[in-house]
């Protein structure tokens, strides 16, 4: 999946609008889609995955929606697939 930095400083897929944020050791898949507004200067999408970040769901508490839920790490592809289909 190709990702670019959008105007909110989130990684976003131009094809799907799926957004990912990164904090410390985690990368969280956000529960809401981006609008396709990208920054002109782009970083390499590889930088996101070179760091060995744990992929998680995003928190659902009000005001916390962009932060990773450290208790909801994806360990299995099927769990990730189910989550993505539910968004």
HTML snippet that shows the backbone in 3Dmol.js (N, CA, C, O; Angstrom):
<script src="https://3Dmol.org/build/3Dmol-min.js"></script>
<div id="view" style="width:600px;height:400px;position:relative"></div>
<script>
const pdb = `
ATOM      1  N   UNK A   1       0.852  -1.176   0.000  1.00  0.00           N
ATOM      2  CA  UNK A   1       0.000   0.000   0.000  1.00  0.00           C
ATOM      3  C   UNK A   1       0.894   1.235   0.000  1.00  0.00           C
ATOM      4  O   UNK A   1       1.779   1.377   0.845  1.00  0.00           O
ATOM      5  N   UNK A   2       0.655   2.109  -0.943  1.00  0.00           N
ATOM      6  CA  UNK A   2       1.377   3.369  -1.014  1.00  0.00           C
ATOM      7  C   UNK A   2       0.766   4.333  -0.004  1.00  0.00           C
ATOM      8  O   UNK A   2      -0.456   4.447   0.093  1.00  0.00           O
ATOM      9  N   UNK A   3       1.614   5.023   0.744  1.00  0.00           N
ATOM     10  CA  UNK A   3       1.143   6.029   1.702  1.00  0.00           C
ATOM     11  C   UNK A   3       1.913   7.322   1.494  1.00  0.00           C
ATOM     12  O   UNK A   3       3.089   7.316   1.134  1.00  0.00           O
ATOM     13  N   UNK A   4       1.224   8.429   1.729  1.00  0.00           N
ATOM     14  CA  UNK A   4       1.825   9.763   1.656  1.00  0.00           C
ATOM     15  C   UNK A   4       1.443  10.520   2.920  1.00  0.00           C
ATOM     16  O   UNK A   4       0.461  10.188   3.584  1.00  0.00           O
ATOM     17  N   UNK A   5       2.228  11.540   3.244  1.00  0.00           N
ATOM     18  CA  UNK A   5       1.914  12.390   4.390  1.00  0.00           C
ATOM     19  C   UNK A   5       0.838  13.384   3.966  1.00  0.00           C
ATOM     20  O   UNK A   5       0.994  14.099   2.976  1.00  0.00           O
ATOM     21  N   UNK A   6      -0.264  13.422   4.732  1.00  0.00           N
ATOM     22  CA  UNK A   6      -1.334  14.359   4.382  1.00  0.00           C
ATOM     23  C   UNK A   6      -1.208  15.650   5.172  1.00  0.00           C
ATOM     24  O   UNK A   6      -0.271  15.819   5.952  1.00  0.00           O
ATOM     25  N   UNK A   7      -2.152  16.558   4.969  1.00  0.00           N
ATOM     26  CA  UNK A   7      -2.091  17.873   5.605  1.00  0.00           C
ATOM     27  C   UNK A   7      -2.294  17.829   7.120  1.00  0.00           C
ATOM     28  O   UNK A   7      -2.087  18.834   7.801  1.00  0.00           O
ATOM     29  N   UNK A   8      -2.690  16.689   7.646  1.00  0.00           N
ATOM     30  CA  UNK A   8      -2.838  16.519   9.096  1.00  0.00           C
ATOM     31  C   UNK A   8      -1.619  15.804   9.707  1.00  0.00           C
ATOM     32  O   UNK A   8      -1.615  15.478  10.894  1.00  0.00           O
ATOM     33  N   UNK A   9      -0.591  15.567   8.885  1.00  0.00           N
ATOM     34  CA  UNK A   9       0.629  14.851   9.266  1.00  0.00           C
ATOM     35  C   UNK A   9       0.395  13.387   9.595  1.00  0.00           C
ATOM     36  O   UNK A   9       1.111  12.806  10.412  1.00  0.00           O
ATOM     37  N   UNK A  10      -0.614  12.786   8.956  1.00  0.00           N
ATOM     38  CA  UNK A  10      -0.868  11.355   9.069  1.00  0.00           C
ATOM     39  C   UNK A  10      -0.417  10.698   7.772  1.00  0.00           C
ATOM     40  O   UNK A  10      -0.429  11.333   6.718  1.00  0.00           O
ATOM     41  N   UNK A  11      -0.018   9.429   7.843  1.00  0.00           N
ATOM     42  CA  UNK A  11       0.205   8.645   6.638  1.00  0.00           C
ATOM     43  C   UNK A  11      -1.160   8.309   6.071  1.00  0.00           C
ATOM     44  O   UNK A  11      -2.046   7.879   6.810  1.00  0.00           O
ATOM     45  N   UNK A  12      -1.347   8.499   4.758  1.00  0.00           N
ATOM     46  CA  UNK A  12      -2.637   8.233   4.129  1.00  0.00           C
ATOM     47  C   UNK A  12      -2.449   7.496   2.811  1.00  0.00           C
ATOM     48  O   UNK A  12      -1.532   7.803   2.050  1.00  0.00           O
ATOM     49  N   UNK A  13      -3.298   6.542   2.546  1.00  0.00           N
ATOM     50  CA  UNK A  13      -3.304   5.845   1.268  1.00  0.00           C
ATOM     51  C   UNK A  13      -4.107   6.669   0.273  1.00  0.00           C
ATOM     52  O   UNK A  13      -5.292   6.912   0.500  1.00  0.00           O
ATOM     53  N   UNK A  14      -3.491   7.108  -0.829  1.00  0.00           N
ATOM     54  CA  UNK A  14      -4.242   7.860  -1.839  1.00  0.00           C
ATOM     55  C   UNK A  14      -5.388   7.044  -2.439  1.00  0.00           C
ATOM     56  O   UNK A  14      -6.409   7.605  -2.836  1.00  0.00           O
ATOM     57  N   UNK A  15      -5.221   5.742  -2.504  1.00  0.00           N
ATOM     58  CA  UNK A  15      -6.227   4.885  -3.130  1.00  0.00           C
ATOM     59  C   UNK A  15      -7.453   4.658  -2.246  1.00  0.00           C
ATOM     60  O   UNK A  15      -8.570   4.552  -2.751  1.00  0.00           O
ATOM     61  N   UNK A  16      -7.249   4.583  -0.929  1.00  0.00           N
ATOM     62  CA  UNK A  16      -8.351   4.216  -0.038  1.00  0.00           C
ATOM     63  C   UNK A  16      -8.704   5.266   1.006  1.00  0.00           C
ATOM     64  O   UNK A  16      -9.792   5.222   1.580  1.00  0.00           O
ATOM     65  N   UNK A  17      -7.798   6.213   1.262  1.00  0.00           N
ATOM     66  CA  UNK A  17      -8.027   7.203   2.313  1.00  0.00           C
ATOM     67  C   UNK A  17      -7.698   6.688   3.699  1.00  0.00           C
ATOM     68  O   UNK A  17      -7.812   7.434   4.671  1.00  0.00           O
ATOM     69  N   UNK A  18      -7.287   5.415   3.819  1.00  0.00           N
ATOM     70  CA  UNK A  18      -6.912   4.850   5.107  1.00  0.00           C
ATOM     71  C   UNK A  18      -5.756   5.655   5.678  1.00  0.00           C
ATOM     72  O   UNK A  18      -4.812   5.982   4.959  1.00  0.00           O
ATOM     73  N   UNK A  19      -5.822   5.980   6.976  1.00  0.00           N
ATOM     74  CA  UNK A  19      -4.798   6.796   7.616  1.00  0.00           C
ATOM     75  C   UNK A  19      -4.123   6.037   8.747  1.00  0.00           C
ATOM     76  O   UNK A  19      -4.742   5.221   9.430  1.00  0.00           O
ATOM     77  N   UNK A  20      -2.826   6.327   8.929  1.00  0.00           N
ATOM     78  CA  UNK A  20      -2.037   5.713   9.993  1.00  0.00           C
ATOM     79  C   UNK A  20      -1.247   6.808  10.687  1.00  0.00           C
ATOM     80  O   UNK A  20      -0.686   7.691  10.037  1.00  0.00           O
ATOM     81  N   UNK A  21      -1.206   6.745  12.021  1.00  0.00           N
ATOM     82  CA  UNK A  21      -0.366   7.652  12.800  1.00  0.00           C
ATOM     83  C   UNK A  21       0.736   6.840  13.458  1.00  0.00           C
ATOM     84  O   UNK A  21       0.593   5.635  13.663  1.00  0.00           O
ATOM     85  N   UNK A  22       1.832   7.502  13.788  1.00  0.00           N
ATOM     86  CA  UNK A  22       2.924   6.811  14.481  1.00  0.00           C
ATOM     87  C   UNK A  22       3.286   7.564  15.746  1.00  0.00           C
ATOM     88  O   UNK A  22       3.426   8.787  15.749  1.00  0.00           O
ATOM     89  N   UNK A  23       3.433   6.804  16.822  1.00  0.00           N
ATOM     90  CA  UNK A  23       3.831   7.334  18.123  1.00  0.00           C
ATOM     91  C   UNK A  23       4.743   6.309  18.776  1.00  0.00           C
ATOM     92  O   UNK A  23       4.359   5.155  18.963  1.00  0.00           O
ATOM     93  N   UNK A  24       5.943   6.730  19.120  1.00  0.00           N
ATOM     94  CA  UNK A  24       6.919   5.872  19.800  1.00  0.00           C
ATOM     95  C   UNK A  24       7.057   4.541  19.070  1.00  0.00           C
ATOM     96  O   UNK A  24       7.555   4.513  17.944  1.00  0.00           O
ATOM     97  N   UNK A  25       6.634   3.452  19.676  1.00  0.00           N
ATOM     98  CA  UNK A  25       6.817   2.116  19.092  1.00  0.00           C
ATOM     99  C   UNK A  25       5.599   1.617  18.336  1.00  0.00           C
ATOM    100  O   UNK A  25       5.574   0.459  17.917  1.00  0.00           O
ATOM    101  N   UNK A  26       4.582   2.461  18.147  1.00  0.00           N
ATOM    102  CA  UNK A  26       3.318   1.999  17.597  1.00  0.00           C
ATOM    103  C   UNK A  26       2.909   2.780  16.342  1.00  0.00           C
ATOM    104  O   UNK A  26       3.259   3.946  16.164  1.00  0.00           O
ATOM    105  N   UNK A  27       2.161   2.097  15.491  1.00  0.00           N
ATOM    106  CA  UNK A  27       1.508   2.716  14.334  1.00  0.00           C
ATOM    107  C   UNK A  27       0.035   2.357  14.453  1.00  0.00           C
ATOM    108  O   UNK A  27      -0.315   1.178  14.496  1.00  0.00           O
ATOM    109  N   UNK A  28      -0.830   3.362  14.506  1.00  0.00           N
ATOM    110  CA  UNK A  28      -2.260   3.130  14.706  1.00  0.00           C
ATOM    111  C   UNK A  28      -3.034   3.389  13.421  1.00  0.00           C
ATOM    112  O   UNK A  28      -2.836   4.404  12.755  1.00  0.00           O
ATOM    113  N   UNK A  29      -3.915   2.459  13.086  1.00  0.00           N
ATOM    114  CA  UNK A  29      -4.818   2.640  11.950  1.00  0.00           C
ATOM    115  C   UNK A  29      -6.016   3.438  12.456  1.00  0.00           C
ATOM    116  O   UNK A  29      -6.726   2.998  13.360  1.00  0.00           O
ATOM    117  N   UNK A  30      -6.235   4.605  11.871  1.00  0.00           N
ATOM    118  CA  UNK A  30      -7.310   5.474  12.338  1.00  0.00           C
ATOM    119  C   UNK A  30      -8.680   4.971  11.888  1.00  0.00           C
ATOM    120  O   UNK A  30      -8.804   4.276  10.879  1.00  0.00           O
ATOM    121  N   UNK A  31      -9.701   5.336  12.655  1.00  0.00           N
ATOM    122  CA  UNK A  31     -11.077   4.903  12.397  1.00  0.00           C
ATOM    123  C   UNK A  31     -11.788   5.791  11.377  1.00  0.00           C
ATOM    124  O   UNK A  31     -12.962   5.572  11.080  1.00  0.00           O
ATOM    125  N   UNK A  32     -11.096   6.778  10.847  1.00  0.00           N
ATOM    126  CA  UNK A  32     -11.727   7.685   9.879  1.00  0.00           C
ATOM    127  C   UNK A  32     -10.783   7.882   8.702  1.00  0.00           C
ATOM    128  O   UNK A  32      -9.564   7.801   8.849  1.00  0.00           O
ATOM    129  N   UNK A  33     -11.352   8.138   7.550  1.00  0.00           N
ATOM    130  CA  UNK A  33     -10.593   8.253   6.307  1.00  0.00           C
ATOM    131  C   UNK A  33     -10.085   9.675   6.097  1.00  0.00           C
ATOM    132  O   UNK A  33     -10.658  10.642   6.598  1.00  0.00           O
ATOM    133  N   UNK A  34      -8.990   9.773   5.339  1.00  0.00           N
ATOM    134  CA  UNK A  34      -8.438  11.062   4.972  1.00  0.00           C
ATOM    135  C   UNK A  34      -9.190  11.652   3.786  1.00  0.00           C
ATOM    136  O   UNK A  34     -10.038  10.999   3.180  1.00  0.00           O
ATOM    137  N   UNK A  35      -8.867  12.882   3.474  1.00  0.00           N
ATOM    138  CA  UNK A  35      -9.550  13.601   2.407  1.00  0.00           C
ATOM    139  C   UNK A  35      -8.699  13.746   1.148  1.00  0.00           C
ATOM    140  O   UNK A  35      -9.109  14.412   0.198  1.00  0.00           O
ATOM    141  N   UNK A  36      -7.522  13.131   1.133  1.00  0.00           N
ATOM    142  CA  UNK A  36      -6.675  13.187  -0.055  1.00  0.00           C
ATOM    143  C   UNK A  36      -5.936  14.494  -0.241  1.00  0.00           C
ATOM    144  O   UNK A  36      -5.524  14.821  -1.354  1.00  0.00           O
ATOM    145  N   UNK A  37      -5.761  15.249   0.841  1.00  0.00           N
ATOM    146  CA  UNK A  37      -5.018  16.513   0.768  1.00  0.00           C
ATOM    147  C   UNK A  37      -3.608  16.246   1.278  1.00  0.00           C
ATOM    148  O   UNK A  37      -3.387  16.133   2.484  1.00  0.00           O
ATOM    149  N   UNK A  38      -2.658  16.146   0.358  1.00  0.00           N
ATOM    150  CA  UNK A  38      -1.305  15.744   0.698  1.00  0.00           C
ATOM    151  C   UNK A  38      -0.341  16.920   0.685  1.00  0.00           C
ATOM    152  O   UNK A  38      -0.549  17.904  -0.024  1.00  0.00           O
ATOM    153  N   UNK A  39       0.717  16.801   1.480  1.00  0.00           N
ATOM    154  CA  UNK A  39       1.763  17.812   1.496  1.00  0.00           C
ATOM    155  C   UNK A  39       2.596  17.665   0.228  1.00  0.00           C
ATOM    156  O   UNK A  39       2.720  16.573  -0.328  1.00  0.00           O
ATOM    157  N   UNK A  40       3.153  18.759  -0.210  1.00  0.00           N
ATOM    158  CA  UNK A  40       3.957  18.744  -1.434  1.00  0.00           C
ATOM    159  C   UNK A  40       5.239  17.936  -1.231  1.00  0.00           C
ATOM    160  O   UNK A  40       5.605  17.136  -2.093  1.00  0.00           O
ATOM    161  N   UNK A  41       5.921  18.135  -0.107  1.00  0.00           N
ATOM    162  CA  UNK A  41       7.154  17.405   0.183  1.00  0.00           C
ATOM    163  C   UNK A  41       6.776  16.070   0.807  1.00  0.00           C
ATOM    164  O   UNK A  41       6.082  16.027   1.824  1.00  0.00           O
ATOM    165  N   UNK A  42       7.224  15.002   0.208  1.00  0.00           N
ATOM    166  CA  UNK A  42       6.857  13.676   0.690  1.00  0.00           C
ATOM    167  C   UNK A  42       8.066  12.936   1.239  1.00  0.00           C
ATOM    168  O   UNK A  42       9.175  13.048   0.715  1.00  0.00           O
ATOM    169  N   UNK A  43       7.829  12.168   2.318  1.00  0.00           N
ATOM    170  CA  UNK A  43       8.832  11.254   2.825  1.00  0.00           C
ATOM    171  C   UNK A  43       8.583   9.893   2.190  1.00  0.00           C
ATOM    172  O   UNK A  43       7.497   9.623   1.679  1.00  0.00           O
ATOM    173  N   UNK A  44       9.570   9.068   2.228  1.00  0.00           N
ATOM    174  CA  UNK A  44       9.431   7.718   1.694  1.00  0.00           C
ATOM    175  C   UNK A  44       8.517   6.898   2.606  1.00  0.00           C
ATOM    176  O   UNK A  44       8.713   6.889   3.821  1.00  0.00           O
ATOM    177  N   UNK A  45       7.520   6.208   2.040  1.00  0.00           N
ATOM    178  CA  UNK A  45       6.651   5.358   2.861  1.00  0.00           C
ATOM    179  C   UNK A  45       7.427   4.285   3.595  1.00  0.00           C
ATOM    180  O   UNK A  45       6.985   3.797   4.635  1.00  0.00           O
ATOM    181  N   UNK A  46       8.580   3.914   3.064  1.00  0.00           N
ATOM    182  CA  UNK A  46       9.385   2.898   3.729  1.00  0.00           C
ATOM    183  C   UNK A  46       9.808   3.301   5.128  1.00  0.00           C
ATOM    184  O   UNK A  46      10.007   2.434   5.979  1.00  0.00           O
ATOM    185  N   UNK A  47       9.952   4.591   5.390  1.00  0.00           N
ATOM    186  CA  UNK A  47      10.364   5.063   6.714  1.00  0.00           C
ATOM    187  C   UNK A  47       9.398   4.596   7.803  1.00  0.00           C
ATOM    188  O   UNK A  47       9.813   4.339   8.933  1.00  0.00           O
ATOM    189  N   UNK A  48       8.118   4.485   7.468  1.00  0.00           N
ATOM    190  CA  UNK A  48       7.115   4.047   8.426  1.00  0.00           C
ATOM    191  C   UNK A  48       7.386   2.627   8.890  1.00  0.00           C
ATOM    192  O   UNK A  48       7.228   2.323  10.072  1.00  0.00           O
ATOM    193  N   UNK A  49       7.789   1.757   7.979  1.00  0.00           N
ATOM    194  CA  UNK A  49       7.914   0.348   8.296  1.00  0.00           C
ATOM    195  C   UNK A  49       9.325  -0.067   8.672  1.00  0.00           C
ATOM    196  O   UNK A  49       9.512  -1.136   9.253  1.00  0.00           O
ATOM    197  N   UNK A  50      10.327   0.752   8.356  1.00  0.00           N
ATOM    198  CA  UNK A  50      11.703   0.438   8.717  1.00  0.00           C
ATOM    199  C   UNK A  50      11.913   0.463  10.220  1.00  0.00           C
ATOM    200  O   UNK A  50      12.842  -0.171  10.720  1.00  0.00           O
ATOM    201  N   UNK A  51      11.086   1.167  10.936  1.00  0.00           N
ATOM    202  CA  UNK A  51      11.267   1.346  12.367  1.00  0.00           C
ATOM    203  C   UNK A  51      10.788   0.150  13.178  1.00  0.00           C
ATOM    204  O   UNK A  51      11.027   0.101  14.385  1.00  0.00           O
ATOM    205  N   UNK A  52      10.122  -0.812  12.552  1.00  0.00           N
ATOM    206  CA  UNK A  52       9.639  -1.981  13.272  1.00  0.00           C
ATOM    207  C   UNK A  52       8.513  -1.651  14.227  1.00  0.00           C
ATOM    208  O   UNK A  52       8.455  -2.196  15.329  1.00  0.00           O
ATOM    209  N   UNK A  53       7.620  -0.770  13.823  1.00  0.00           N
ATOM    210  CA  UNK A  53       6.518  -0.356  14.682  1.00  0.00           C
ATOM    211  C   UNK A  53       5.459  -1.452  14.796  1.00  0.00           C
ATOM    212  O   UNK A  53       5.198  -2.175  13.834  1.00  0.00           O
ATOM    213  N   UNK A  54       4.855  -1.569  15.970  1.00  0.00           N
ATOM    214  CA  UNK A  54       3.741  -2.489  16.175  1.00  0.00           C
ATOM    215  C   UNK A  54       2.475  -1.821  15.658  1.00  0.00           C
ATOM    216  O   UNK A  54       2.180  -0.683  16.021  1.00  0.00           O
ATOM    217  N   UNK A  55       1.727  -2.520  14.814  1.00  0.00           N
ATOM    218  CA  UNK A  55       0.498  -1.995  14.224  1.00  0.00           C
ATOM    219  C   UNK A  55      -0.673  -2.251  15.178  1.00  0.00           C
ATOM    220  O   UNK A  55      -0.880  -3.378  15.629  1.00  0.00           O
ATOM    221  N   UNK A  56      -1.439  -1.189  15.484  1.00  0.00           N
ATOM    222  CA  UNK A  56      -2.540  -1.281  16.444  1.00  0.00           C
ATOM    223  C   UNK A  56      -3.807  -0.645  15.892  1.00  0.00           C
ATOM    224  O   UNK A  56      -3.798   0.036  14.867  1.00  0.00           O
ATOM    225  N   UNK A  57      -4.894  -0.893  16.611  1.00  0.00           N
ATOM    226  CA  UNK A  57      -6.116  -0.120  16.404  1.00  0.00           C
ATOM    227  C   UNK A  57      -5.882   1.251  17.048  1.00  0.00           C
ATOM    228  O   UNK A  57      -4.989   1.409  17.881  1.00  0.00           O
ATOM    229  N   UNK A  58      -6.681   2.226  16.659  1.00  0.00           N
ATOM    230  CA  UNK A  58      -6.635   3.531  17.304  1.00  0.00           C
ATOM    231  C   UNK A  58      -7.552   3.505  18.525  1.00  0.00           C
ATOM    232  O   UNK A  58      -8.517   2.742  18.566  1.00  0.00           O
ATOM    233  N   UNK A  59      -7.250   4.336  19.510  1.00  0.00           N
ATOM    234  CA  UNK A  59      -8.132   4.449  20.679  1.00  0.00           C
ATOM    235  C   UNK A  59      -9.488   4.995  20.243  1.00  0.00           C
ATOM    236  O   UNK A  59      -9.589   5.682  19.226  1.00  0.00           O
ATOM    237  N   UNK A  60     -10.510   4.693  21.003  1.00  0.00           N
ATOM    238  CA  UNK A  60     -11.858   5.146  20.648  1.00  0.00           C
ATOM    239  C   UNK A  60     -12.389   6.215  21.604  1.00  0.00           C
ATOM    240  O   UNK A  60     -13.462   6.770  21.369  1.00  0.00           O
ATOM    241  N   UNK A  61     -11.656   6.510  22.673  1.00  0.00           N
ATOM    242  CA  UNK A  61     -12.098   7.540  23.625  1.00  0.00           C
ATOM    243  C   UNK A  61     -12.100   8.911  22.951  1.00  0.00           C
ATOM    244  O   UNK A  61     -11.216   9.215  22.149  1.00  0.00           O
ATOM    245  N   UNK A  62     -13.086   9.729  23.276  1.00  0.00           N
ATOM    246  CA  UNK A  62     -13.200  11.074  22.709  1.00  0.00           C
ATOM    247  C   UNK A  62     -11.914  11.859  22.975  1.00  0.00           C
ATOM    248  O   UNK A  62     -11.433  11.925  24.107  1.00  0.00           O
ATOM    249  N   UNK A  63     -11.373  12.446  21.921  1.00  0.00           N
ATOM    250  CA  UNK A  63     -10.147  13.223  22.026  1.00  0.00           C
ATOM    251  C   UNK A  63      -8.882  12.387  21.932  1.00  0.00           C
ATOM    252  O   UNK A  63      -7.781  12.936  21.902  1.00  0.00           O
ATOM    253  N   UNK A  64      -9.020  11.071  21.884  1.00  0.00           N
ATOM    254  CA  UNK A  64      -7.865  10.171  21.823  1.00  0.00           C
ATOM    255  C   UNK A  64      -7.797   9.382  20.514  1.00  0.00           C
ATOM    256  O   UNK A  64      -6.979   8.470  20.391  1.00  0.00           O
ATOM    257  N   UNK A  65      -8.636   9.716  19.544  1.00  0.00           N
ATOM    258  CA  UNK A  65      -8.837   8.910  18.344  1.00  0.00           C
ATOM    259  C   UNK A  65      -7.628   8.772  17.432  1.00  0.00           C
ATOM    260  O   UNK A  65      -7.629   7.918  16.545  1.00  0.00           O
ATOM    261  N   UNK A  66      -6.593   9.590  17.625  1.00  0.00           N
ATOM    262  CA  UNK A  66      -5.414   9.477  16.764  1.00  0.00           C
ATOM    263  C   UNK A  66      -4.289   8.694  17.434  1.00  0.00           C
ATOM    264  O   UNK A  66      -3.240   8.481  16.826  1.00  0.00           O
ATOM    265  N   UNK A  67      -4.491   8.270  18.659  1.00  0.00           N
ATOM    266  CA  UNK A  67      -3.444   7.578  19.400  1.00  0.00           C
ATOM    267  C   UNK A  67      -3.595   6.064  19.327  1.00  0.00           C
ATOM    268  O   UNK A  67      -4.713   5.554  19.259  1.00  0.00           O
ATOM    269  N   UNK A  68      -2.470   5.338  19.341  1.00  0.00           N
ATOM    270  CA  UNK A  68      -2.534   3.883  19.290  1.00  0.00           C
ATOM    271  C   UNK A  68      -3.102   3.297  20.584  1.00  0.00           C
ATOM    272  O   UNK A  68      -2.859   3.803  21.679  1.00  0.00           O
ATOM    273  N   UNK A  69      -3.860   2.223  20.421  1.00  0.00           N
ATOM    274  CA  UNK A  69      -4.360   1.469  21.569  1.00  0.00           C
ATOM    275  C   UNK A  69      -3.362   0.340  21.809  1.00  0.00           C
ATOM    276  O   UNK A  69      -3.383  -0.675  21.112  1.00  0.00           O
ATOM    277  N   UNK A  70      -2.497   0.521  22.789  1.00  0.00           N
ATOM    278  CA  UNK A  70      -1.413  -0.428  23.054  1.00  0.00           C
ATOM    279  C   UNK A  70      -1.929  -1.809  23.447  1.00  0.00           C
ATOM    280  O   UNK A  70      -1.175  -2.782  23.420  1.00  0.00           O
ATOM    281  N   UNK A  71      -3.199  -1.901  23.810  1.00  0.00           N
ATOM    282  CA  UNK A  71      -3.798  -3.189  24.169  1.00  0.00           C
ATOM    283  C   UNK A  71      -4.430  -3.876  22.965  1.00  0.00           C
ATOM    284  O   UNK A  71      -4.953  -4.984  23.083  1.00  0.00           O
ATOM    285  N   UNK A  72      -4.382  -3.218  21.800  1.00  0.00           N
ATOM    286  CA  UNK A  72      -5.018  -3.765  20.594  1.00  0.00           C
ATOM    287  C   UNK A  72      -4.012  -3.896  19.446  1.00  0.00           C
ATOM    288  O   UNK A  72      -4.259  -3.427  18.335  1.00  0.00           O
ATOM    289  N   UNK A  73      -2.883  -4.535  19.731  1.00  0.00           N
ATOM    290  CA  UNK A  73      -1.858  -4.780  18.720  1.00  0.00           C
ATOM    291  C   UNK A  73      -2.326  -5.919  17.817  1.00  0.00           C
ATOM    292  O   UNK A  73      -2.900  -6.900  18.292  1.00  0.00           O
ATOM    293  N   UNK A  74      -2.081  -5.788  16.524  1.00  0.00           N
ATOM    294  CA  UNK A  74      -2.420  -6.851  15.576  1.00  0.00           C
ATOM    295  C   UNK A  74      -1.274  -7.854  15.528  1.00  0.00           C
ATOM    296  O   UNK A  74      -0.160  -7.525  15.122  1.00  0.00           O
ATOM    297  N   UNK A  75      -1.564  -9.075  15.947  1.00  0.00           N
ATOM    298  CA  UNK A  75      -0.567 -10.142  15.899  1.00  0.00           C
ATOM    299  C   UNK A  75      -0.812 -11.086  14.728  1.00  0.00           C
ATOM    300  O   UNK A  75       0.104 -11.778  14.285  1.00  0.00           O
ATOM    301  N   UNK A  76      -2.039 -11.115  14.228  1.00  0.00           N
ATOM    302  CA  UNK A  76      -2.411 -12.044  13.165  1.00  0.00           C
ATOM    303  C   UNK A  76      -3.048 -11.294  11.997  1.00  0.00           C
ATOM    304  O   UNK A  76      -3.821 -10.357  12.194  1.00  0.00           O
ATOM    305  N   UNK A  77      -2.713 -11.720  10.785  1.00  0.00           N
ATOM    306  CA  UNK A  77      -3.245 -11.094   9.584  1.00  0.00           C
ATOM    307  C   UNK A  77      -4.772 -11.107   9.585  1.00  0.00           C
ATOM    308  O   UNK A  77      -5.393 -10.114   9.207  1.00  0.00           O
ATOM    309  N   UNK A  78      -5.386 -12.212  10.000  1.00  0.00           N
ATOM    310  CA  UNK A  78      -6.846 -12.313   9.986  1.00  0.00           C
ATOM    311  C   UNK A  78      -7.495 -11.245  10.861  1.00  0.00           C
ATOM    312  O   UNK A  78      -8.540 -10.700  10.507  1.00  0.00           O
ATOM    313  N   UNK A  79      -6.880 -10.947  11.999  1.00  0.00           N
ATOM    314  CA  UNK A  79      -7.412  -9.899  12.876  1.00  0.00           C
ATOM    315  C   UNK A  79      -7.323  -8.531  12.209  1.00  0.00           C
ATOM    316  O   UNK A  79      -8.258  -7.735  12.284  1.00  0.00           O
ATOM    317  N   UNK A  80      -6.204  -8.265  11.560  1.00  0.00           N
ATOM    318  CA  UNK A  80      -6.029  -7.002  10.837  1.00  0.00           C
ATOM    319  C   UNK A  80      -7.030  -6.908   9.692  1.00  0.00           C
ATOM    320  O   UNK A  80      -7.658  -5.867   9.501  1.00  0.00           O
ATOM    321  N   UNK A  81      -7.181  -7.984   8.932  1.00  0.00           N
ATOM    322  CA  UNK A  81      -8.113  -8.009   7.809  1.00  0.00           C
ATOM    323  C   UNK A  81      -9.546  -7.739   8.285  1.00  0.00           C
ATOM    324  O   UNK A  81     -10.267  -6.958   7.664  1.00  0.00           O
ATOM    325  N   UNK A  82      -9.952  -8.370   9.363  1.00  0.00           N
ATOM    326  CA  UNK A  82     -11.298  -8.170   9.913  1.00  0.00           C
ATOM    327  C   UNK A  82     -11.502  -6.711  10.335  1.00  0.00           C
ATOM    328  O   UNK A  82     -12.551  -6.123  10.073  1.00  0.00           O
ATOM    329  N   UNK A  83     -10.500  -6.144  10.982  1.00  0.00           N
ATOM    330  CA  UNK A  83     -10.578  -4.751  11.427  1.00  0.00           C
ATOM    331  C   UNK A  83     -10.709  -3.800  10.229  1.00  0.00           C
ATOM    332  O   UNK A  83     -11.550  -2.900  10.232  1.00  0.00           O
ATOM    333  N   UNK A  84      -9.876  -4.008   9.213  1.00  0.00           N
ATOM    334  CA  UNK A  84      -9.923  -3.130   8.043  1.00  0.00           C
ATOM    335  C   UNK A  84     -11.266  -3.208   7.327  1.00  0.00           C
ATOM    336  O   UNK A  84     -11.761  -2.201   6.822  1.00  0.00           O
ATOM    337  N   UNK A  85     -11.845  -4.382   7.282  1.00  0.00           N
ATOM    338  CA  UNK A  85     -13.148  -4.536   6.637  1.00  0.00           C
ATOM    339  C   UNK A  85     -14.265  -3.882   7.444  1.00  0.00           C
ATOM    340  O   UNK A  85     -15.317  -3.559   6.894  1.00  0.00           O
ATOM    341  N   UNK A  86     -14.047  -3.687   8.733  1.00  0.00           N
ATOM    342  CA  UNK A  86     -15.081  -3.092   9.584  1.00  0.00           C
ATOM    343  C   UNK A  86     -15.068  -1.561   9.540  1.00  0.00           C
ATOM    344  O   UNK A  86     -16.010  -0.919  10.005  1.00  0.00           O
ATOM    345  N   UNK A  87     -14.005  -0.975   8.982  1.00  0.00           N
ATOM    346  CA  UNK A  87     -13.900   0.492   8.947  1.00  0.00           C
ATOM    347  C   UNK A  87     -14.760   1.087   7.853  1.00  0.00           C
ATOM    348  O   UNK A  87     -14.790   2.306   7.684  1.00  0.00           O
TER     349      UNK A  87
END
`;
const viewer = $3Dmol.createViewer("view");
viewer.addModel(pdb, "pdb");
viewer.setStyle({}, {cartoon: {color: "spectrum"}});
viewer.zoomTo();
viewer.render();
</script>
